[in-house]
Structure formats: structure tokens, C-alpha cells
Amino acid sequence: MKTVFFTGATGGLGELCVRTLSKRGWQVFAVGTNREKLGELEQLPHVIPLHANVRDMNSLKAAKENLLEYTNRLDAVVNFAGISGFSSLVEGEAISLMERLIDINVLGTARVNALMIDLLERGQGRIINCSSTAGWVASQPFAGAYCASKRAIEAYNDSLRRELMFIGIPVIKIQPGAYQTKLLSGIADEYLKTLKSTTRYQTVLRRLKFMMDKVLSAAGDPQELVDTVIKALEDKHPRLKYRKGTGFLMYLMSVLPSRLVDWGYRTLLKYPWGKHEHKERL
Ligand SMILES: NC(=O)c1ccc[n+]([C@@H]2O[C@H](COP(=O)([O-])OP(=O)(O)OC[C@H]3O[C@@H](n4cnc5c(N)ncnc54)[C@H](OP(=O)(O)O)[C@@H]3O)[C@@H](O)[C@H]2O)c1
């Protein structure tokens, strides 16, 4: 039986993957902090829930000890634990949000991979890291902390791949577009919080709302991503990256010159060239 240590198993995308993997006969070590959801996953065949917080190495070590009661080898580690955020980079709780995002999305992934490497070596397994469209297209305003975390995952993933190729462990990245999960719906609440507290961006944020609503309403069914993750896990010769669900506009933004993207934002937000909002308010 193939074995996988799967973080983010209690989330929108992860849970669907875990359910499919269970049906396909994988033994899944499903990792999360939500005990109720872990209890539901425990009912599935071959799924062993493990309570662990990816911010806390000791809790990950305890999960590994638990796992060792079942197996001493892994065919895969999947890093899906992650959070998002909508915030200014200079106002309010900007820095604590960024610290949390980097700690969970980036360091959490690094902790898990470093801890599980001996089991992966023994199982000749592979690592799957979850990036995002935000990891490779033009970075968006008010999504800076999330974009920075996913850019960091891209760099981390590529370095890790070029290191672990010397010991025969494939490292693969998944780059999902927008999918309807708790992670995405939370953005609307954070938008309202940011709008309420901002002292600089009232006008810009109000104008940005229609773009945000468009992206959120165009988000795909999370089930669409499951096949992609299964392919990354089961392909005999896995690709370096699996990209799914990136909208045309996002793709376009990745190939346009940066100044043109800036111009696009200014135009869409109907904001005059060279005019700063705080001056507008004076
Ligand atoms: N949904 C999208 O549109 C989208 C697009 C691109 C990339 N992604 C990426 O896909 C991954 C999964 O996202 P999702 O949409 O499924 O989000 P979600 O429904 O909000 O699930 C997030 C998952 O991360 C786990 N998690 C968060 N903090 C954790 C921590 N400190 N320790 C352990 N687990 C933690 C949660 O577990 P608990 O609740 O049990 O703590 C949950 O299982 C993320 O890496 C995200 O960046 C999502």
C-alpha cells in the first residue's frame, strides 16, 4: 500500500484529495489542527488522522512518532497546509499577518520536508509543495503577504528539487488557480476589515472590490484540482510542476511588462497618474 503524509488534509482542497486517495487504496496520514474534521477523516478506509500544527516542530515530531507506529517509509509528502490574507503591507496588522503567513506557508512546508526526509529516502518517495498562481504571475496589491509566501515557496521548491535530485527524490510543485474553499471566502471578510481600518486606501479599496468579486465568483470547483494532485502523486515520471485553473487575465499579467500591469491597475481603479490618494483627501 502506498503511503502519504498529507498536511492541509482538513481543508477544502486537501480533504477532497484525501477522500480520493483513500478510495484509490493509499494509506493517508492526514494532518491538521481541526479535531472535528480529523475525526471525520478517520472514518475513511486507510486514513490515519494526525493532529499537528505546522508552526510547531514539536507537534510535527509527535505526529511523526505516531506515524512510525504504522510505517517507517513514505511514498510521498504533500504540503497543502496554508493560509491566505488580504491586507495592506504598511497599515494595521501588516507585519504580524506576514509573519504568520510566512511561518505557515513557507516554514511549515520546510519543517515538514526536513523532518520526513529519512522516511522518504527509505520509501524512494516524492515531495509535493503547494504554490499558487500567486507564486508566478504579477503580484497583486493588498495580497502582498500571500504573494510573497508563494514566491518563496517557488524558490524553496526549485532549490530543494535541485538538491534532492542527488538522492533521487523528486520535488514537484502544484500551482492552483482560484478554487472555492474557506481560504478564498475568508478574503472577503478580510477585505471588509481592511476597508474599515485603512487611513490611506478608502477610495482604492472601494474601487478594487469589483475586481475582487470577479475573481472570487470565477473561482473553480475544488474537485477540479484533485485529478492534478493525483497525477503528481502517481505519474511514473512526474512533471516538475502541475498548473491548473489560472484564468486568462492572470496569465496575461504574467507576460506583460511590469509598467503596463501598473498602468492597468491605475486605469481599472480609475486612479489619476501621479496623484496620491492622501493628497486627494486634503
Ligand atoms: N483555494 C484556492 O483558491 C487556492 C489557490 C491557490 C493555492 N491554494 C493553496 O492550497 C492549499 C490549501 O488551501 P485550501 O484552499 O484548501 O484552504 P483551506 O480550505 O482554508 O484549508 C487550509 C488547510 O491548511 C491547514 N492549516 C492552516 N494552518 C495550519 C497550521 N498552522 N498547522 C497545520 N495545518 C494548518 C488547515 O488545517 P486546520 O484547519 O485543521 O488547521 C487546512 O487543512 C494552501 O496552501 C493554499 O495556499 C489554494
The ligand as an SDF file (V2000), in Angstrom:
LIG
                    3D

 48 52  0  0  0  0  0  0  0  0999 V2000
   -8.2880   27.7730   -2.6360 N   0  0  0  0  0  0  0  0  0  0  0  0
   -7.5760   28.4150   -3.5390 C   0  0  0  0  0  0  0  0  0  0  0  0
   -8.0990   29.1800   -4.3380 O   0  0  0  0  0  0  0  0  0  0  0  0
   -6.0810   28.1840   -3.6240 C   0  0  0  0  0  0  0  0  0  0  0  0
   -5.3900   28.6980   -4.7430 C   0  0  0  0  0  0  0  0  0  0  0  0
   -4.0200   28.5100   -4.8300 C   0  0  0  0  0  0  0  0  0  0  0  0
   -3.3460   27.8100   -3.8430 C   0  0  0  0  0  0  0  0  0  0  0  0
   -4.0370   27.3270   -2.7750 N   0  0  0  0  0  0  0  0  0  0  0  0
   -3.2760   26.6370   -1.7400 C   0  0  0  0  0  0  0  0  0  0  0  0
   -3.8580   25.3770   -1.4800 O   0  0  0  0  0  0  0  0  0  0  0  0
   -3.5790   24.9980   -0.1170 C   0  0  0  0  0  0  0  0  0  0  0  0
   -4.8700   24.5500    0.5290 C   0  0  0  0  0  0  0  0  0  0  0  0
   -5.7810   25.6180    0.5290 O   0  0  0  0  0  0  0  0  0  0  0  0
   -7.3790   25.4480    0.6800 P   0  0  0  0  0  0  0  0  0  0  0  0
   -7.9980   26.3020   -0.3380 O   0  0  0  0  0  0  0  0  0  0  0  0
   -7.7520   24.0380    0.7930 O   0  0  0  0  0  0  0  0  0  0  0  0
   -7.5620   26.1940    2.1000 O   0  0  0  0  0  0  0  0  0  0  0  0
   -8.4640   25.8660    3.3660 P   0  0  0  0  0  0  0  0  0  0  0  0
   -9.7210   25.2080    2.9900 O   0  0  0  0  0  0  0  0  0  0  0  0
   -8.5160   27.1230    4.1450 O   0  0  0  0  0  0  0  0  0  0  0  0
   -7.5380   24.8040    4.1620 O   0  0  0  0  0  0  0  0  0  0  0  0
   -6.3350   25.1940    4.7250 C   0  0  0  0  0  0  0  0  0  0  0  0
   -5.6790   23.9870    5.3340 C   0  0  0  0  0  0  0  0  0  0  0  0
   -4.4290   24.3900    5.9080 O   0  0  0  0  0  0  0  0  0  0  0  0
   -4.3690   23.8790    7.2230 C   0  0  0  0  0  0  0  0  0  0  0  0
   -3.5920   24.7310    8.1130 N   0  0  0  0  0  0  0  0  0  0  0  0
   -3.6100   26.0900    8.2100 C   0  0  0  0  0  0  0  0  0  0  0  0
   -2.7820   26.4870    9.1900 N   0  0  0  0  0  0  0  0  0  0  0  0
   -2.2280   25.3590    9.7210 C   0  0  0  0  0  0  0  0  0  0  0  0
   -1.3020   25.1240   10.7480 C   0  0  0  0  0  0  0  0  0  0  0  0
   -0.7470   26.1270   11.4610 N   0  0  0  0  0  0  0  0  0  0  0  0
   -0.9370   23.8390   11.0260 N   0  0  0  0  0  0  0  0  0  0  0  0
   -1.4810   22.8150   10.3390 C   0  0  0  0  0  0  0  0  0  0  0  0
   -2.3780   22.9750    9.3390 N   0  0  0  0  0  0  0  0  0  0  0  0
   -2.7480   24.2460    9.0360 C   0  0  0  0  0  0  0  0  0  0  0  0
   -5.8160   23.8320    7.7030 C   0  0  0  0  0  0  0  0  0  0  0  0
   -5.9110   22.8750    8.7540 O   0  0  0  0  0  0  0  0  0  0  0  0
   -6.7200   23.1550   10.1080 P   0  0  0  0  0  0  0  0  0  0  0  0
   -7.9320   23.9350    9.7470 O   0  0  0  0  0  0  0  0  0  0  0  0
   -7.0070   21.7750   10.5990 O   0  0  0  0  0  0  0  0  0  0  0  0
   -5.7440   23.9100   10.9680 O   0  0  0  0  0  0  0  0  0  0  0  0
   -6.4910   23.3390    6.4430 C   0  0  0  0  0  0  0  0  0  0  0  0
   -6.3980   21.9580    6.3490 O   0  0  0  0  0  0  0  0  0  0  0  0
   -2.9340   26.2310    0.5280 C   0  0  0  0  0  0  0  0  0  0  0  0
   -1.5410   26.0680    0.5590 O   0  0  0  0  0  0  0  0  0  0  0  0
   -3.2900   27.3570   -0.4190 C   0  0  0  0  0  0  0  0  0  0  0  0
   -2.3500   28.4110   -0.3890 O   0  0  0  0  0  0  0  0  0  0  0  0
   -5.3910   27.5000   -2.6390 C   0  0  0  0  0  0  0  0  0  0  0  0
  1  2  1  0
  2  3  2  0
  2  4  1  0
  4  5  1  0
  4 48  2  0
  5  6  2  0
  6  7  1  0
  7  8  2  0
  8  9  1  0
  8 48  1  0
  9 10  1  0
  9 46  1  0
 10 11  1  0
 11 12  1  0
 11 44  1  0
 12 13  1  0
 13 14  1  0
 14 15  2  0
 14 16  1  0
 14 17  1  0
 17 18  1  0
 18 19  2  0
 18 20  1  0
 18 21  1  0
 21 22  1  0
 22 23  1  0
 23 24  1  0
 23 42  1  0
 24 25  1  0
 25 26  1  0
 25 36  1  0
 26 27  1  0
 26 35  1  0
 27 28  2  0
 28 29  1  0
 29 30  1  0
 29 35  2  0
 30 31  1  0
 30 32  2  0
 32 33  1  0
 33 34  2  0
 34 35  1  0
 36 37  1  0
 36 42  1  0
 37 38  1  0
 38 39  2  0
 38 40  1  0
 38 41  1  0
 42 43  1  0
 44 45  1  0
 44 46  1  0
 46 47  1  0
M  CHG  2   8   1  16  -1
M  END
$$$$
